[in-house]
Amino acid sequence: VAGEKQHLEAALKYLTLNLFGTLLLLVAVTGLYGVTGHLSFDGLRAALAAGSGDPLARSLLALLLVSFLVKAGAFPFFFWLPVGYSVAAPAIQALFAALTTKVGAYAVLRVLGEIDALGAGAFSVPLGWLAVFTMITGVLGAASIERMERQESTASARAGLAMGYGLANMRSERGGV
């Protein structure tokens, strides 16, 4: 951080939100392990299928998905993206794009694809609507920002990954990825 106000603002927003997402991830993984005794996709799928009515397991799986959505910059957790992308060096922008937002969205799809013990439609409708809200607010946010580099970073194309699963069929999931 170079010390300028805009750099400090971007770093604080990024740090705050990503620490929150990491905390959610740790709580969800720890809880899922405590409830199921497994951390592998196969073990989680089998354990969740056996006790699919368990509200704690379902809540922890939802918390795991929320933690990845925080990392992906989905609505309403994307306030760090425009500031973070616009003041970061190009190498850092590439890391944000590849390691944070895209991996977070891919992790959501991977978890939902691998651990489908709760039924195909359990999360598809809420995730589809979340993708729609992310797209709409991303476009509205881009339209309200004067600086062009912030407009580019607020583009809502990242929500297309979530929309693939939200449509709840194999072709759209593959298209989202």
C-alpha positions as CSV (number, residue, x, y, z in Angstrom):
1,V,0.0,0.0,0.0
2,A,1.6,3.2,-1.2
3,G,0.0,5.3,1.6
4,E,-2.4,7.3,-0.6
5,K,-6.0,7.6,0.8
6,Q,-7.5,5.6,-2.1
7,H,-5.0,2.8,-1.6
8,L,-5.7,2.6,2.1
9,E,-9.4,2.6,1.4
10,A,-9.1,-0.3,-1.1
11,A,-6.9,-2.3,1.2
12,L,-9.2,-1.9,4.2
13,K,-12.3,-2.9,2.2
14,Y,-10.5,-5.9,0.7
15,L,-9.0,-7.0,4.0
16,T,-12.3,-6.6,6.0
17,L,-14.5,-8.5,3.6
18,N,-12.0,-11.2,2.9
19,L,-11.3,-11.8,6.6
20,F,-15.1,-12.1,7.0
21,G,-15.3,-14.6,4.2
22,T,-12.4,-16.6,5.6
23,L,-14.1,-16.7,9.0
24,L,-17.3,-18.0,7.5
25,L,-15.3,-20.6,5.5
26,L,-13.5,-21.8,8.6
27,V,-16.7,-22.0,10.6
28,A,-18.5,-23.9,7.8
29,V,-15.7,-26.4,7.2
30,T,-15.2,-27.0,10.9
31,G,-18.9,-27.4,11.5
32,L,-19.3,-29.8,8.5
33,Y,-16.4,-31.9,9.7
34,G,-18.0,-32.0,13.2
35,V,-21.4,-33.0,11.9
36,T,-20.3,-35.4,9.2
37,G,-16.8,-36.5,10.1
38,H,-15.6,-36.0,6.6
39,L,-13.9,-33.3,4.5
40,S,-13.8,-35.0,1.1
41,F,-16.5,-34.5,-1.4
42,D,-17.4,-38.2,-1.5
43,G,-17.6,-38.4,2.3
44,L,-19.6,-35.2,2.6
45,R,-22.0,-36.3,-0.1
46,A,-22.6,-39.7,1.6
47,A,-22.9,-38.2,5.0
48,L,-25.3,-35.4,3.9
49,A,-27.4,-37.9,1.9
50,A,-27.8,-40.1,4.9
51,G,-28.9,-37.2,7.1
52,S,-30.3,-34.9,4.5
53,G,-33.0,-33.7,6.9
54,D,-30.4,-32.4,9.4
55,P,-31.0,-28.6,9.5
56,L,-27.5,-28.0,11.0
57,A,-25.8,-29.8,8.1
58,R,-27.9,-27.9,5.6
59,S,-27.2,-24.6,7.4
60,L,-23.4,-25.3,7.4
61,L,-23.5,-26.2,3.7
62,A,-25.3,-22.9,3.0
63,L,-22.7,-21.1,5.1
64,L,-19.9,-22.7,3.1
65,L,-21.6,-21.4,-0.1
66,V,-22.0,-17.9,1.4
67,S,-18.3,-17.9,2.2
68,F,-17.4,-18.6,-1.4
69,L,-19.9,-16.0,-2.6
70,V,-18.2,-13.5,-0.4
71,K,-14.9,-14.4,-2.1
72,A,-16.6,-14.3,-5.6
73,G,-17.9,-10.7,-5.0
74,A,-21.5,-11.6,-5.3
75,F,-24.3,-9.3,-4.2
76,P,-24.2,-7.8,-1.6
77,F,-20.5,-8.6,-0.9
78,F,-19.0,-6.8,-3.9
79,F,-18.3,-3.3,-2.4
80,W,-14.6,-3.9,-2.4
81,L,-14.3,-4.7,-6.1
82,P,-14.5,-1.3,-7.8
83,V,-12.1,0.3,-5.4
84,G,-9.8,-2.7,-5.2
85,Y,-9.5,-3.1,-9.0
86,S,-9.1,0.6,-9.8
87,V,-6.2,1.4,-7.6
88,A,-4.3,-1.9,-7.7
89,A,-1.3,-2.5,-9.9
90,P,-2.0,-4.7,-13.0
91,A,-0.4,-7.8,-11.4
92,I,-2.6,-7.4,-8.4
93,Q,-5.7,-6.9,-10.6
94,A,-4.9,-10.2,-12.3
95,L,-4.6,-11.9,-8.9
96,F,-8.0,-10.4,-7.8
97,A,-9.6,-11.6,-11.0
98,A,-8.1,-15.1,-11.1
99,L,-7.6,-16.1,-7.5
100,T,-10.4,-14.3,-5.7
101,T,-13.5,-13.7,-7.7
102,K,-13.3,-16.5,-10.3
103,V,-12.1,-19.2,-7.8
104,G,-14.9,-18.2,-5.4
105,A,-17.5,-18.5,-8.1
106,Y,-16.0,-21.8,-9.3
107,A,-15.9,-23.1,-5.7
108,V,-19.7,-22.5,-5.4
109,L,-20.3,-24.5,-8.6
110,R,-17.9,-27.2,-7.6
111,V,-19.5,-27.7,-4.1
112,L,-23.0,-27.7,-5.6
113,G,-22.0,-30.1,-8.3
114,E,-20.1,-32.5,-6.1
115,I,-22.3,-32.4,-3.0
116,D,-25.8,-32.7,-4.4
117,A,-27.1,-34.6,-1.5
118,L,-29.8,-32.0,-0.7
119,G,-31.4,-32.2,-4.2
120,A,-30.7,-30.4,-7.4
121,G,-33.1,-27.6,-6.7
122,A,-32.2,-26.9,-3.1
123,F,-29.9,-24.0,-3.9
124,S,-30.5,-23.4,-7.7
125,V,-33.4,-20.9,-7.4
126,P,-31.8,-18.7,-4.7
127,L,-28.4,-18.8,-6.5
128,G,-30.1,-17.9,-9.8
129,W,-31.8,-14.9,-8.2
130,L,-28.6,-13.9,-6.5
131,A,-26.8,-14.0,-9.9
132,V,-29.6,-11.7,-11.3
133,F,-29.2,-9.2,-8.5
134,T,-25.4,-9.3,-8.9
135,M,-25.8,-8.6,-12.6
136,I,-28.3,-5.8,-12.1
137,T,-26.5,-4.1,-9.3
138,G,-23.2,-4.4,-11.1
139,V,-24.5,-2.6,-14.1
140,L,-26.2,0.1,-12.0
141,G,-23.0,0.5,-10.0
142,A,-21.0,0.8,-13.2
143,A,-23.4,3.4,-14.6
144,S,-23.1,5.5,-11.4
145,I,-19.3,5.7,-11.3
146,E,-17.5,8.5,-13.1
147,R,-14.0,6.9,-13.4
148,M,-13.8,4.5,-16.4
149,E,-11.4,2.1,-14.7
150,R,-13.9,1.6,-11.9
151,Q,-16.7,1.0,-14.4
152,E,-14.8,-1.8,-16.0
153,S,-14.1,-3.5,-12.7
154,T,-17.7,-3.3,-11.7
155,A,-18.9,-5.2,-14.7
156,S,-21.3,-8.0,-13.7
157,A,-20.1,-10.8,-16.0
158,R,-18.8,-12.7,-12.9
159,A,-22.4,-13.5,-12.0
160,G,-22.7,-15.6,-15.1
161,L,-20.9,-18.4,-13.3
162,A,-23.6,-18.5,-10.6
163,M,-26.3,-18.1,-13.2
164,G,-25.1,-21.4,-14.8
165,Y,-26.1,-23.3,-11.7
166,G,-29.1,-21.2,-11.1
167,L,-30.7,-22.4,-14.3
168,A,-30.4,-26.0,-12.9
169,N,-29.4,-28.0,-15.9
170,M,-26.1,-29.6,-17.0
171,R,-25.7,-27.4,-20.2
172,S,-26.1,-24.2,-18.2
173,E,-23.7,-25.4,-15.5
174,R,-21.0,-26.2,-18.1
175,G,-21.7,-22.8,-19.8
176,G,-21.3,-21.0,-16.5
177,V,-17.9,-22.6,-16.0
